[in-house]
Amino acid sequence: MRAEGGGTGCAVVHSAASVHAAPGLQHREPVVICRGRVSVGCPHGPVPVDADGGVVGPGLVDIHVHGAAGHDLTEPDPAAWHRVLDAHLHAGSTTVLATLASTGPAGTAAALATAARLLDGGLAPTLAGVHLEGPCLAETQRGAHEAGHLRTATEVLHELTPLPTALRMVTLAPELPGAGTLISYLTGQGVRVSAGHSAATPEDLARAQRLGLSHLAHLWSGQSTLTRPDLHRIPGLLEASLASDGLTAEVIADGHHLPAALLTIALRCFGPQRLCLVSDATAGTGLAVGSAFRTGASRGRVHDGYAATEDRTSLCGSVTPLAVTTARMRELTGAPAGDVVTMATATPARAAGLYPRKGSLLPGADGDVVVLGPDLSVRTVILGGRPVTGEPRGGAR
């Protein structure tokens, strides 16, 4: 990645339209970035960026990213992390939660340590922390997670004590024994907790929400559904999720995980202020069809636009960066461009506790901007006031 404009991080983006602008910012006013932050003005000669009539929005915020370009974020090598983050940056994601799929305790700890080194050293400007997906998951809803690497809530609590400094979000099954104690521990220290890969009942979900659980991982993926053991219907986690209040939720709009009808249902139930678009991108992102890859302790293979486990019993994340799923969400649901961009910026930023520094163009926000075409394809990416140029290192496509 190369960034233009010297070391000042100052730019002014001119466009006919913008979204997520500060209150009072008029339709045709430019977005000004001064020394890496959104501002009402800049005296330092900001680099002009012509959006050529495109839509200007905050940089995309992806809170569920496993990898790209053949690399998985459970790898402890910082070079692998840089390749993944660089690939997603060039695809428009200026903020990422590195998501670790279930693997052994030593592998998880090593990846968390890598994240801490990158964050502490300011070496990964797009990295906002770690999202631990598992290993406290329901065996019946584990999806592509390896059964042999699932662990109890008590074991995970021990592994996360003391709390790793890079940890920002944990996805777990709230119905499992000891999960309440783990949820209370995590939320008490500011970590966002998400229900996922779970067979929770509505009562389990409500109990976890009272303890601080605030988010729902990928709707319809790894969620129990309606049963009718006798005369009466018993809602599963999916139905409890769709009926919930106050929780944010994810959808993977890659065109393979969910058809248009289910995406439309999710949007109607949650609205753009509570529904997050995520990529769930794996190491298979950017690889050729037929390529094998690893995510956590699991193995996947790239197919035409999607990935599956080697035995083809489950989808294995996605091979699609967030910008592509954002455009597809609009195409599949007909939602307004502003709502779709909200679901890829402000809403996930709120879900991760990063808003308004991320996911907004309010004064004082980080100067991360994307310029989108009429079809919401990414034209220009700006990170900290500096336009991103050059080719990604093994980038996501």
WOGI-V826577 format. One record per residue. N is the residue number from 0. SS is DSSP state (2 for helix, 1 for strand, 0 for the rest). Layout:
{{N:SS} {N:SS}}
This chain:
{{0:0} {1:1} {2:1} {3:0} {4:0} {5:0} {6:0} {7:0} {8:0} {9:0} {10:1} {11:1} {12:1} {13:1} {14:0} {15:0} {16:1} {17:1} {18:0} {19:0} {20:1} {21:0} {22:0} {23:0} {24:0} {25:0} {26:0} {27:0} {28:0} {29:0} {30:1} {31:1} {32:1} {33:1} {34:0} {35:0} {36:1} {37:1} {38:1} {39:0} {40:0} {41:0} {42:0} {43:0} {44:0} {45:0} {46:1} {47:1} {48:1} {49:1} {50:0} {51:0} {52:0} {53:0} {54:1} {55:1} {56:1} {57:1} {58:0} {59:1} {60:1} {61:1} {62:1} {63:1} {64:1} {65:0} {66:1} {67:1} {68:0} {69:0} {70:1} {71:1} {72:0} {73:0} {74:0} {75:0} {76:0} {77:2} {78:2} {79:2} {80:2} {81:2} {82:2} {83:2} {84:2} {85:2} {86:2} {87:2} {88:2} {89:2} {90:0} {91:0} {92:1} {93:1} {94:1} {95:1} {96:1} {97:1} {98:1} {99:1} {100:0} {101:0} {102:0} {103:0} {104:2} {105:2} {106:2} {107:2} {108:2} {109:2} {110:2} {111:2} {112:2} {113:2} {114:2} {115:2} {116:2} {117:2} {118:2} {119:2} {120:0} {121:0} {122:0} {123:0} {124:0} {125:0} {126:1} {127:1} {128:1} {129:1} {130:1} {131:1} {132:1} {133:0} {134:0} {135:0} {136:0} {137:0} {138:2} {139:2} {140:2} {141:0} {142:0} {143:0} {144:0} {145:0} {146:2} {147:2} {148:2} {149:0} {150:0} {151:0} {152:2} {153:2} {154:2} {155:2} {156:2} {157:2} {158:2} {159:0} {160:0} {161:0} {162:0} {163:0} {164:0} {165:0} {166:1} {167:1} {168:1} {169:1} {170:1} {171:1} {172:0} {173:0} {174:0} {175:0} {176:0} {177:0} {178:2} {179:2} {180:2} {181:2} {182:2} {183:2} {184:2} {185:2} {186:2} {187:2} {188:0} {189:0} {190:0} {191:1} {192:1} {193:1} {194:1} {195:0} {196:0} {197:1} {198:0} {199:0} {200:0} {201:2} {202:2} {203:2} {204:2} {205:2} {206:2} {207:2} {208:2} {209:2} {210:0} {211:0} {212:0} {213:0} {214:1} {215:1} {216:0} {217:0} {218:0} {219:0} {220:0} {221:0} {222:1} {223:0} {224:0} {225:0} {226:1} {227:0} {228:0} {229:0} {230:0} {231:0} {232:0} {233:1} {234:0} {235:0} {236:2} {237:2} {238:2} {239:2} {240:2} {241:2} {242:0} {243:0} {244:0} {245:0} {246:0} {247:1} {248:1} {249:1} {250:1} {251:0} {252:0} {253:0} {254:0} {255:0} {256:0} {257:0} {258:0} {259:2} {260:2} {261:2} {262:2} {263:2} {264:2} {265:2} {266:2} {267:2} {268:2} {269:2} {270:0} {271:0} {272:0} {273:0} {274:1} {275:1} {276:1} {277:0} {278:0} {279:0} {280:1} {281:0} {282:0} {283:0} {284:0} {285:0} {286:0} {287:0} {288:0} {289:0} {290:0} {291:1} {292:1} {293:1} {294:1} {295:0} {296:0} {297:1} {298:1} {299:1} {300:1} {301:1} {302:0} {303:0} {304:0} {305:0} {306:1} {307:1} {308:1} {309:0} {310:0} {311:0} {312:0} {313:0} {314:1} {315:0} {316:0} {317:1} {318:0} {319:0} {320:0} {321:2} {322:2} {323:2} {324:2} {325:2} {326:2} {327:2} {328:2} {329:2} {330:2} {331:2} {332:2} {333:0} {334:0} {335:0} {336:2} {337:2} {338:2} {339:2} {340:2} {341:2} {342:2} {343:2} {344:0} {345:2} {346:2} {347:2} {348:2} {349:2} {350:2} {351:0} {352:0} {353:0} {354:0} {355:0} {356:0} {357:0} {358:0} {359:0} {360:1} {361:0} {362:0} {363:0} {364:0} {365:1} {366:0} {367:0} {368:1} {369:1} {370:1} {371:1} {372:0} {373:0} {374:0} {375:0} {376:0} {377:1} {378:1} {379:1} {380:1} {381:1} {382:1} {383:0} {384:0} {385:1} {386:1} {387:1} {388:1} {389:0} {390:0} {391:0} {392:0} {393:0} {394:0} {395:0} {396:0}}
